[in-house]
Amino acid sequence: MPGLGKNSPIILSQSRVNFEALIERHGQFLRWRIAKKCPCVTTENTVNIRCEKCGGSGDIYDYQREYEDVLRSSVRDNIIILPEGYSDSEVLEIWDSKGRKYKFCRCDDFIQINANITNNELVDLRIKVPLIKQKLNVLLEKVDGGFYRVPDILTAPSMIDGVYYQAAGDVIAAHGLKDGNDNSVNVLGYRRDMILVDSTAEKILAESIDYIMPFKFIVLSQNLSKEDMNLVNTFNGDAVCTFPYMYNLSENDVLTILSGSMTHKIVIEKRGQDIDDTIPDFFISQIDSLETQTETFVEGTDFVLIGTNKLHWKTRQPKDNEMMSITYRYHPTYRVAKDIPMLRTSEDQRIPRKVALKLFSAFAEAKGVNRNA
């Protein structure tokens, strides 16, 4: 069958709706940390191995806090209505198909254009969308182990047959916590959508909570297409990630797959009394067992997980320098090995992008990859 000629009327649809549907059906929920160069890196690209900020890695990690996008919308009576889900976005500029830019004013989701435009004419809006969300005056839900959960920061349930799964957002800051008697409550740590505090009150109210929801990208390590297999082999990777064009994954960014877990068994030494112990992995899902030669310790009773990989002891704990046998489940974590230069449009339509991933096996706590806040 001959290929499409340059003047063929056939259009290959790579529209936003199509690839968003593809990612929705085949994507995995994941946690994305962006890597930035530490100021300790010199112009010769050497790193201060004693740097406390980056742990000697040359990279520091943060959350992607916003992104820019362009929406196409129709005009009715010189008014544009923002689509659902964009209420908290900032509209930067508006233009039509001839490149004419318009002044505008906004009230909630309604945008008034200061010009006369024909009804149903299409215009483009460049917007800035925040990824850090905020909840105000939040009543926290008390759970086991000294944790209080922030309600309603979960993804929609998984559609996989026979599997009920929801990924939790990351709480990255909590402000103005008080108990039912109006006493201030201190934050000890965070874990996913939960906050560990120095209180056992039945009721805790927070003035504000900052959080970020999981992303949904496609990550494949098996049954790769020929194109993706060549990509993995070229950059000595382990997987390929496909993601929407508006995001900017780049080298050394870290992705943790939240919709799957693996089991690992280790032995580590208790560091000391009343000191949190670190499990040398990036994102622990749960502790299946924790034992010493003489005792067994239970999650929620003797210790709780805080952050992504720390054991916070509540009461009973192993002796100093005692060896602990731990069986736990963890979420696979990848590092972006190479971001692939790709045209973001095809036949005037925007297409998803790809990066090659490498399993992030060289754990180093000082790098701060796994910090919640």
MARVO-246426 format. One record per residue: x, y, z of N, C-alpha, C in turn. Coordinates in steps of 0.001 Angstrom, whole numbers, plus 524288, in hexadecimal, padded with zeros to 5 digits. Layout:
N
XYZXYZXYZ ...
This chain:
373
803537FB568000080000800008000080373804D880000 802B48086D7FC4C8060280D177FC188053A81086800DE 8095C81379802368090A817078069E805D381BD380555 804DE81F088093B801D9823CB8087C80536827E7805CF 8033882A2C801A8805FE82E617FF078059B8336980214 808E583740800B2808FA83C19803B2803F483F328032F 800F283E347FEFA7FC01841037FE3B7F74083D997FF6D 7F8328392D802017F3DF835A48033A7EFEA83855806CD 7EAD1837AA805C67E6D6839F58092E7E62B836FD80E4A 7E8B58326C80EC57E82882F3F8137A7EB66831A9817DA 7E9068325981C6D7EBB683487820F37EC408304B82518 7F10482F68826E57F1EF82B9D82B0E7F0EE82E4A83042 7ECE482CA2832ED7EB4D82F5E837AA7EED182DF783C3C 7F1DC831CC83E267F4F48313D842EA7F3298355D846CD 7EE1483654846F17EBFA83AA2849FE7ECC1839BC84FCC 7EC4A83E12852AC7ECD983DD8858577E8F5839F885AB2 7E42683A08858B97E0218368085ACE7E1D3830D985A27 7E41E82F96855937E5AC82A318548D7EA178286B8581B 7EE3A82BA2858987F28C829AB85BBA7F16A829F78618A 7EDF982D88863367EC6782D86868B27E937828A3869EB 7E5F5826F4866247E3028221C866DA7E6B681D6B8670F 7EAE081D8B863CB7EEBE8195A863D07F16E818FB8691A 7F31881D7086B3A7F5BB81D77870467F1F881BEB874A0 7ED1C81D98874477E93E81C3D8783E7E8578165D87871 7E86A813D7873F17E75C80E35873B17EC2980AF68751E 7F0D080CCB873A77F57B809898743E7F98780BC4877FB 7F87F8105687A377FC64812DA87D8A7FC8B810BD88313 800C58120E885D780161810A888B58801CC815AA88E8E 7FFA281586893448004D819EA896D0805E7819DE898DD 8084C81E6B898FF80DB281EB989ACF80ECB823EA89D7F 81308823EB8A054814FA828818A31B819AA82A908A003 8199E82F9889EC881DA3831ED89B72820988361189E86 825B18354989F1982911839348A18582CCF83B5189D6A 82CFD8407489CC98307F842C8898F1835E78439289B57 839E3842CE8982B83F5084380899E38414C848CD89809 843EC84B8E89B99846658508A89A4384C1E8504889BE0 84F72852F3898EE854FA852F689A33855E3855DE89F57 85903853858A2B785A59855FB8A7B185E5185A628A6BC 85DF385EA68A9A1861BD862E88A8FA86763861568AA0E 8683B85CC78AC6D86D9985B128AD6A87054859318A878 86D66858388A44586FB88566E89F57872AD85AF389CCD 8777F85A0189B3987AB985E1D898E4879E885E5C892FC 87C438624E8909287BE4862CE88AD987EA785E5788812 8822785B9C88ACF884C4856F8888918819B851FF889A7 87CD8852B988BD18794484E6788CE687B4A84AA989113 87E5E84CB2894B1880078498C8992C87C7984AB289DCC 87C05846EB8A1518784E8472C8A5A487B3A847198AAD4 8794B84A158AE8A87B64849EC8B3DC8791A8452A8B6A3 87C478412B8B76B87A3D83C458B9928788A83CE28BF40 87A05841328C1C88787A842228C737873E5845ED8C7A2 87184847398C34486D2E84AFE8C35086887848CA8C644 866A384BA98CA3586224849E68CD4485D0684AA98CA59 85CF984E348C69B8581A84F5D8C3CA8568984AF48C016 85A64848B58BD5A8592C844A48B97C85B5383F4E8BAF5 85E2F83EED8BF688606C839F38C0FB864D98382A8BD7A 8672083BD58BA8E86B7583A768B71C869D4838598B1D8 864B78388E8B0A1862D4836738ABA1862F383A7F8A742 862E183F808A8AE862A6843A18A4B585D24845158A331 859318423E8A531853B7843588A3F7850A0844498A8F0 84CF8847E48A8C18492A848A28ACF6843C0847D98AAA1 8400C846398ADDE83B06844778ABDC83682847A98AE12 832AF8487C8AAB782E1584B8C8AC2582979849618A916 824DC84BBD8A9F48203D84A4D8A6F881F9784DF98A251 81D6284BFD89E1181BB984F60899CA817098527289BCC 817758579289C0F8138785ABA89EAC80F7785D0D89B09 8108785D5C895F980CC785F888923B80E6785DF788CBF 80AFE85EA88890C80C4885DDB883908090C861998803E 80AE48628687B78807FF865DA877D98058A8627E873A3 800F386424871D77FE218614086DDF7FB248651E86A75 7F93D86350866027F6098667E862897F0E8863A18619A 7EC9786647862AE7E76286419861D97E4C8866E485D48 7E1B18641885A507DEA28666C856107D8E686671857AE 7D66C86AEC8574D7D10886B67859177CDFC86EF385565 7C8E386E47855557C58487193852147C38D8763D8553E 7C23587A5E852687C06087F3C854D17BA8B87FCC853DB 7B7C48816F857E67B22388269857737B0E98879285A22 7AEEC88B61857237ADC989096859497B299892E785BEA 7B73589218859657BC418942185B437BDE0891D186087 7BBA888D5B861E37BCE088ACA866DF7BEF288543865E3 7C2EF883DA868C47C52087E92868B27C44787C2686E18 7C2A68773F86E297C2048746C8731C7C668870738738D 7C97B870E6877C17CDC086D35878907CBA7867AF87958 7CE3C863C3877087CC7985E56877C87CCE885CA687D79 7CA1F8588887EC97CA578565F884137CFEC854A68855A 7D1A8855D688A0C7D6DE8544A88BB17DAF88588788B23 7D97A85D06888F87DD448613F888297DBDA8662988B3E 7D8968659E88F3B7D6D586A25892397DB5286CF5894F1 7DF5E869F6896A27E3A786C63899827E83986DEB89600 7E78586D93890DC7EBBA86EF988D457EBC2874DD88C45 7F048876CD88A8A7F0E687C50889397F0F387CE688348 7ED948802E881347ED758812A87B927F1808855987A54 7F53E88412876F27F99088797875C17F88588AF0870F3 7F66D8889786CD47F52F88B92868197F14F8888F864C0 7EEBB88B76861337EAC48893B85DB87EBC888B4A8583B 7EB7E887D8854527EC198898284EDF7E8A58862A84B56 7E7B488819846887E4718853C842CD7E7D7882AF83E9A 7E54B8806A83AA57E81A87D7C8369F7EB98880EB8333E 7EA9D8860D833387EDD2889AF8302B7F22388C2A83377 7F2AE88A59838457F6D188C4983BA07F5908915A83E70 7F0BA8931983E1B7EF39897EB840D27EE58896C58469A 7F0EE899E1849E97F0718992A84F887EC5089CD4851B8 7E99789B0B855DD7E53A89DF98580A7E62589F0E85DD4 7E4828A3AC85F757E4428A4E8864FF7DF5D8A26A8673B 7DF6D8A13986C487DB0A89E7586E9E7DAD389F9E8746A 7D66389E6E876C07D5CE89E7D87C6B7D3238996887E01 7D3E1897E3882EE7D202892BF8849A7CEFC89328889A9 7CAD68900188A0E7C7E588F5E88EE27C6C58899088F8B 7C96588722893377C8F88817B8940E7CA5A87E9588F00 7C6C187B6A88CF37C7D787865888357C62C87B3A8833D 7C46888015883B57C28D8830587F2C7C6998872587D9E 7C7D48874F878897CBAB88B03876817C8FC88E8F8728B 7C90C893908738B7C6BD89776870137CB0A899BA86C9F 7CA758991B867657CE3D89B4B863B67CCAC8A0DF86269 7D06F8A464862987CF608A9EE8619C7CFA28AB2585BCA 7CC678A86B858C47CC0A8A93A853127C73E8A65B85124 7C5888A7AC84C7A7C1138A4FD84A2B7C30A8A080846CB 7C19C89BC1848507C34489711845877BE658941C843C4 7BEA8891F383F227BA3E88F0083D057B91188A538407D 7B404889648416F7B279884E5844A17B49F87FCE84263 7B65087C5D845E27B87487734844A57BDD08775A84216 7C04487BEF841D17C5A387C2183FDF7C942879AF843EE 7CD3F876E4842087D0E587441845817D585877CC846C8 7D702877D184BB97DB9F87AB184D6F7DEEC87718850D5 7E3E38787D851577E77D8757F854A07E8B98788785993 7E8ED875AC85DF67EA2E877FB863057EF2A8757B86516 7F321878AC866327F7CE876B1868C47F7098774586EA1 7F775872E8871647F63A872EC876F67FABA8709F87A14 7FAF38720287F047FEA886FBF882B97FB7886CD6886DC 7FC96867CD8875F7F9798646588AC27FCB5862CC88F7D 7FB05864108944B7FDF58626B898F27FD2B85CA389A0F 8015F85A0389B9D8010E8548789D21800E5853DD8A30B 802DD857C58A5E880264857C08AB957FCF4859C38ACFB 7F9DA856728AF5B7F489857D68B0D57F4558594C8B6A2 7F01F85BD88B82D7EF8A85D648BDA97E9F585C898BF7E 7E97A85A708C4357E46B859DD8C6C77E47985D4C8CBA3 7E028860048CC997DFC1863938D10C7DC09861678D527 7DD46862898DA1F7D9EA860F88DE857D86D85B2E8DE2F 7DC67857EC8DEB57DBCF852478DDDD7DB5984F788E31C 7D73B84C698E3B97D6A9849028E8417D94F843DC8E707 7DD88842A08E9D67E09B83DF28E8C17DE048391B8EB0C 7DEBD834AF8E8667DC7682FC08EA1E7E08A82CA88ED3A 7DF4C82B4A8F2137E2F8828668F5587E364822C28F384 7E848820E18F2E57E93A81B748F1607ED26819238F542 7EECF814438F45D7F2598119C8F7FB7F7D7813E28F7BE 7FAD1812EE8FBDC80058814278FBDE801B4819DB8FC95 7FE1581D098FE847FF2E8228B8FF447FE72825E18FA6B 7FC5C823968F63D7FB8D8266A8F1627F609828988F108 7F59A82CE88EE3B7F09482F458ECEC7F06C830038E700 7EC3282E278E49D7EBD282E3A8DEE27E9208332C8DCF5 7EB2C835518D8BF7E8A0839A58D60C7E4878374A8D269 7DF8A8387C8D3067DB81835F48CFD97DB80837D38CA2F 7D9BD834528C6CC7D87C835AE8C15C7DD26837728BE2A 7E1CC8352B8BEFD7E610836198BB4E7E7EC830CD8B930 7E42282DF78B6F97E512828EB8B48A7E384829348AECA 7E626826018AB967E4928259D8A61F7DF81822798A5BE 7DD31822818A1217D89C81F368A02F7DA37819788A09C 7D6B0815F08A2287D80F810628A2AB7D9E180E0889D85 7DD5C80A2489DED7DF398075A899567DAB4804968969B 7DAFF80461891617D6F2801BB88E547D8797FC2088D06 7DCEA7FA4088F187DEA87F4EE88E007DADF7F1118907F 7D9377ED3488D817D5757E95988F5E7D7A57E6648940D 7D4BF7E668898627D6537E38B89D037DA2A7E6628A080 7DB9A7EB3989F297DF6A7EE2A8A2407DCFD7F34E8A3F7 7DD257F4518A9127DB747F96D8AB057E0467FC438ACFE 7E194800758AA5F7E65A803498ABBE7E58E8091F8AAE1 7E74A80C398AEAE7E759811DE8AE257ECA5813E78AFEB 7EF01817478ACCC7F408819968AE3C7F31C81E9C8B143 7F61381F458B57B7F57F823E68B8CA7F932828338B6FC 7F77982D0F8B7A57FAE1831768B6AC7FEE8832078BB01 802CD835538BA19806D5836678BE068059283B7D8C0D6 8050E83B3B8C5FF804C28400D8C92080A48842388C989 80B048472B8C82081043849648C853810B184DD88CC4C 80C3F84FAB8CE5A80C6D853A68D27A80729853D08D539 80752854C68DA578028E8555F8DD7780354859FF8E11E 7FF6D85D808E15A7FFFD8625A8E4527FB85862F38E842 7FCCF8651D8ECC37F8DE866968F0987F5B4862178F2BC 7F84D85DEA8F4837F5838596A8F6B07F41685A708FC63 7EF1F859778FDB87ED4D85A14903157E97D855BB90472 7E98885431909867E5EF8501D90B357E0B48528290CD3 7DD3184F3C90EEC7D7FC8510E9105A7D7EC85508914B9 7DC4085565917B67DC9F8594191BED7DFA785E1A91A46 7E07F85EAF9153F7E33D8632D912F77E9038634D9146B 7EB4785EBF915B87F0E385E66916BF7F3CB85D53911A6 7F84A85FCD910F97FB6885EFD90C427FD8C8596D90C1F 7FDC485733907767FFA6851E2906A7804578521C902FB 8088E84F6A9045E80D4C84F779013280D7084AD68FD70 80F7884BD78F8CA8100D847C98F4CB81543845038F58A 8151D83FBC8F5BE819DF83C9A8F64A81BB183A608F113 81818839B58ED7881990837868E863814CC836D18E4F4 815CD8353C8E0188119F834578DC498124482EEF8D9EB 80E0182CAF8D85980E24827D98D54A8096F827D18D1AA 80A828287C8CCAB80665828AC8C8B78025082CBF8CA27 7FD6F82B098CB207F94782EC68CC607F87082F498D245 7FC6C82DBC8D55E7FBE082DD58DB09800058314C8DD92 7FEB58332D8E24C8022F836868E55680305833FE8EAA6 807EF8336F8EC468093C8316D8F17A809FC836188F520 80728836258F9888073E83AA48FD0A80885838EA902A0 8098583CCF9060080ACA83BB390B7E805EE83C1090EEE 8019683A1690D027FCAE83A6490FE37F9928355E90F1A 7F62F83440912E47F2A082FC4912617ECF7831909126F 7EC24836999116A7E6E1838D19118C7E35A8362690D8C 7DE67835C690ED67DAA48337890B3D7D986837189069D 7DA2683C27907787D8D383FF2903697DD62843B2902A9 7DF4A8441E8FDCC7E35B847DF8FC747E1B084AC78F780 7E20884FEC8F7C47E08F853418F3607E563856058F152 7E624856068EC1C7EA91858B18E9A17E89B85D748E6AE 7EB71861D48E74E7EA058668D8E4617EA8C865A88DE89 7EED4863278DCEC7EFA1862198D75B7F32E85D608D6AB 7F26085A988D25D7F57F856158D0E37F744856D48CB41 7FC65856748CA487FE768567F8C4F77FF9C850E08C35C 7FDF584F6F8BEA47FEC184A108BCE67FF43849E98B6F8 8012A8458C8B5088019A844B48AF687FF9083F428AE2A 7FC7B83ED28AA0B7FA30839D48A8907FDF9836A68A537 7FD55831678A51B800A082E318A1AE7FFA982F8489BF2 8039382E6B898C78031A82F1389321801C1829C8890BD 7FFC2829FB88BF17FE988251C889378016F82520883F8 8059C82204883AC808AE8215687EEA808BC81B8787D88 80A6681A54878CF80B05814DE87733810BC81352877E5 811BC80F5687B058170480D4687BC8816F68078587A38 81A278061F8765F81A5D800C58746981FEF7FEB4874C0 8206F7F9F6876DA8258C7F7618770C8256F7F21487453 820C77F050872BA820347EB488701C81CEA7EBF586B36 81D797E8298679B81A717E835862B881ADA7ED7985FF4 81FAD7EF7585F938208D7F48B85D26820367F42C8572F 81E7D7F86C854C781E927F8BB84F1A8243A7F8FE84D41 825157F8418483D82A647F86F8462482CD57FDC284718 829C7801E48466282BB0807328473382D538080284CE2 829FD806518509282B338070A8561B82FBE80395857D5 8302D7FEDE8559D834877FB70856F0839B07FDD685538 839BB800408508F83E77802E984EBD83FDC8076F85257 83BD180A258544683CAC80E84857D683F3180C9D85CEB 83D288085C85F1883F4180628863F4844E08045B8632C 845E9801A485EE484B277FF9F85DE484F118040085CF5 84D7A8080C85A2C850FE80C60858E4852FC80F1685DCE 84F8A80FC4861A0850FD812A986654851B580F2686B16 8524780A0486A1B8533E8063C86E4E84F20806BC8729D 84A3E8072A870FA845FA807EB874B18433E802E287626 83F318036B8796883C177FEEC87B178365D7FF6B87992 834A7804168781182F22804ED876CD82E9F809F187397 829F080ABF87191828AC80F7886E94823DA811ED870F8 823F5817178719481F7C819F9873A981D3F81D7986F68 8181E81D1886E98815518207E86AF7811D28241186E27 811FE8292B86D0480F3982CEA8704D80D268317186D08 809468345386EFD806F8838AB86C0780AF983CE986AD7 80A4683F6F8666180E088433A8645A80EEE847DA86803 80B228493C86B4F80B9F84E0B86E6780F5784D898730A 810C3848AE8746281478847E08789E81A04847AD87673 81DCE848C5879DA8233F848FC87823826A98458187B86 826468406187AAB829E383CCA87D3A82F4783D8E87AD4 8334583D6E87E108389B83E1A87C1B83C4E83A8A87F1B 8413183A6A87D648450A836D087F9184573837428857D 845B7832AE887FA846508320288DA484152832F5890BE 83D078348488E44838028349689103836D282F0D892F1 833C582EA989723832BB829988999F82CDD8286D89980 82B7D823C6897A68260F821FF8975B8256E81D2489ABE 821A081D4289E498206A818C18A19581B10816AC8A016 81AD3811C389E7F815EE80F6189CB7812AA80DEF8A17A 80E23810708A21380AE180F9A8A6B6806F680B2D8A60A 8060D809898A137801F7805A08A047804198000D8A03F 808E07FF558A21580B107FA158A27280F2D7F9EF8A6BB 8102C7F5518A8E5814217F4D98ACFF817037EFB08AC79 81BBB7EF8B8AED581EFE7EADF8AEE2820947E9C18B487 821E87E4DD8B5A18235D7E34C8BAF2829457E2D38BB6A 82B5C7E4BB8BFCD830FF7E4758C0BB831EC7E2F08C66D 836467E0478C7668379F7DE808CCAD83D2C7E03E8CDE3 83DDF7E2E08D25B843057E4D58D3D0843EE7E4298D9AA 848CE7E4F58DB4B84A397E53C8E0D084D347EA578E18D 84B607EDA58E53B84E107F28A8E65C84EF57F2F88EC3C 852717F67A8EDC2853E17F7248F33B850D57FB9D8F5B6 84ED87FAC98FA6F84C2D7FEF58FD4D8502B803248FEBD 84F0F807F58FD48852F780C1E8FDD98538480E259036E 84F5D80DEE9067A84F8A8100D90BC784A09810DD90DC8 8498D811E4912CF84471812A29152284225817EE91395 83CFB817E9912BD83A1481CB29117683C2881F6190C90 83E3381C4C908F18400F81E53903EC83D2381B778FF97 83B0E81E6F8FBD08387081BFE8F76183C63818EE8F426 83ADC8143E8F27383E46811038EF3283C90811588E985 840588113A8E60483F52811C58E06A83FDE80C878DDAE 83BE280AFD8DAC583C378065E8D76F83E9C808198D23D 842C6805978D077845888076F8CBCC842A88063A8C6B7 83E1E808A68C61183B36808558C1308383A80D6E8C0A3 8367E80EA48BBE383467813D48BAF782EC6814908BCC1 82B6C8109D8BC11825F2811838BD4D8239180C6C8BF48 8232680BF68C46F821048073B8C6DC81B168077E8C6D9 818A8803478C517812F7802FB8C509810E38012C8CA52 8130B7FCE78CC67811677FAEF8D182815847F7398D3B1 8155E7F6708D8D8818D67F2C68DB7F815C97EDBA8DC6E 817B07E9708DA558152D7E4618DB36816DB7E1FB8E06B 81BDD7E28C8E1C781DB67E0758E6C5822B87E34C8E866 8236E7E3B88ED958283F7E5FD8EFBF8298C7E2F48F4B3 82E047E0528F4BB82F757DCEE8F90F835317DDA18FA85 8365B7DCA08FF7F83BB87DBEA9014483C3F7D639902F9 840A07D4DE9053B841547CF6A9070183DA07CE0790B70 83BC17D1F090E47838A57D0CC912F7833117D2EB912C2 831FE7D6AA90F4C82CE77D93790F6282ACD7DA20909E8 8258F7DADA909B3822E47DC4C904E5820277E189905C1 820877E50C901F481E4E7EA449027A81A147EB0E8FE58 815F37EDDD8FFDE8114B7EE598FC9C8109A7F3FB8FACB 80FA67F49E8F5AE80EAE7F9D08F38C809907FBF58F5BC 80994800E58F73F804F8803648F977804CC8030C8FF5C 8073D7FEF19019A807797FE529074A80CC88000690963 810F77FDD29071F8163C7FF08908ED818DE80340905A1 817748039F900C0819E58077A8FD5081610808ED8F8F6 8172980D4D8F6648143080EE68F1C68180B8108C8ED93 81661810278E8AF81977812218E44F81857817E78E3A9 81C6881B158E35581BAF820978E21381EF6821E08DD43 81DA1826418DAC18203B8277C8D5D881F53823188D202 8236A821528CF8D822DE81CFA8CBE6825C5818188CD9E 829458189D8D18782C64814078D2E082E9C814198D86A 82C52817178DBFC82E6E817708E14882AEB814A38E53B 82D6D811DC8E8EF82AB180F578ED3E82AB4813168F1E0 8261F814CD8F3828259A8183F8F80782398814F38FC91 826D8814579009B8257F810EB904F9821EC813C2908C8 81DD1810F290A69819F08135390DE981B0A812009139D 81BA480D09914B781C8380B6491A2C820FC8077291A4E 81F9E8028991A038237A7FE4F91A37826D87FE609153F 82BF47FD80915D482F687FD819114F834177FA029125F 836D77F83E90E3F83B747F4E790F0983FC07F7C0911FF 843687F4B49140C847D87F6E9916F384BB97F97291324 84EFE7FCE6915318530A7FF629120A856707FB4190F5A 857677FC0D90A4A85AE67F8BF9071E858C27F34090643 853E07F23E907E3851887ED26906E8850007ECC09012D 850B07E8188FEE884F697E7538F967849947E6578F8C4 847407E8DE8F4D8841A17E8678F3CE840CD7E5E28EE7B 83DC27E1AD8EE6283C497DF218E97F8370B7E1658E7B3 837027E3B98E3028325E7E67E8E12C830C67E46C8DBD3 82BD27E3078DB54829807E1CA8D63F825A27E6258D4F6 8265C7E8888D07F823157ED0E8CF27821CA7ED118C958 81DEF7F0298C80681C807F0F28C28781DD37F68D8C0FF 81FD47F7208BC58821767FC4E8BA9881F917FD4D8B508 81F19802478B3B881D88803DC8AE75822658048E8AB14 822838023D8A66882714802E68A2FB827F9808AB8A1BA 82CD980A498A1CF82E4E80FBA8A0D38322580FF889C45 8311481384898A88345381421893FC836A681999893BA 83B1C819FE8913683D8B81F0388FFE83D4E81FDC88A1A 83C38824A28887183C2C825D7882D8841C9825BB880DF 842F8821D987D848483D8215487B628491E8251A876DC 845098260D873C4845988298086F438404182B8B86D9D 83FC5830B886D1883B01832E286AD383BE48335B864F8 8381B831A186201838B88310685C5A836CC835F08598F 83A338387F8567A8385383CFD853708343E83B2B84F7B 82F9B83D5A84FD382B5C83BE184C4882849840B984AE3 8265F840CF8460F822BD844F28449881DCA8444E847C6 81BCE84897849D2817218484184D0F812278488B849D3 812A184941844C580DF9849698417980EAE845D483CD1 80A64843E583AB480A50840D0835F4805388420783327 805AD843F082E3A8010C845A082B547FDD78497882E8F 800A384D40830FA7FE3E851588342E7FB5584F2E838E5 7FCDF84A9A83AA37FA888485283F507FEE0846E684321 7FDCE8479C8481B801C18469D84C0D801D3840D384D89 8068083EC084E358070F8392D84F3D80A03838628545D 8095F833D1856D780C28832C185BBC811FB8322385AD5 815008327585F1281AAE8320785ED581C7A82D0F86194 8219182BEB86104823BD82732863608290582858865D7 82A428255D86A0382F7D8256386C528310E81FC386D70 8362781ED786D6E83838819BE86EFC8393A819CF874DB 837C28158687787838438152D87D3883C368110187EC9 83EBF811F18833D8425880E2688589840A880D2688B23 8407B8083888CC883F16806FC8922E842CF809CD895E1 8409080C84899B5843AE80F9D89D5F8453580C0F8A1E2 8497A809308A13684B028054A8A51A84F2F807498A8D7 851DE80B938A75B8561080D9B8AAAA853BB8111F8AED3 851B580EBA8B30284F15811C38B712852F9815088BA22 8516F819E58BB598548B81D458BEBA850D5820F78C179 8503B820458C68B84C75823528C98484D8E8292C8C93A 8528382AA78C910853F6830308C92E85237833168C44E 85111830478C01584F83832E38BB4584A318357C8BBBC 846F3833AE8BF55841EB836258C03083DE2834FA8BC04 83EBE830EE8B8EF83B1282F8D8B4CE835AE82E568B704 835A382BF48BBA7830D8829AF8BDBC82E3282D138C1E3 82FA2831FB8C25D82D36835478C65F827D58370D8C4AB 82437836F68C86581EEB838B68C73C81EA983EA18C696 821968416E8C9D08211F8471C8C9CA8267B8499D8C985 
